[in-house]
């Protein structure tokens, strides 16, 4: 289990095309969805 606070995740998009992606984050009772724009 990770400690509370800021966390960092490495995302390798080398195999993905440019575009809009949805990012879903969840931890315990927390859930959030956001947009991510990938430009190559």
Secondary structure, DSSP 8 states (H G I E B T S, - for coil): ---SS--------TTS-SEEEEEEEEETTEEEEEEEEE--
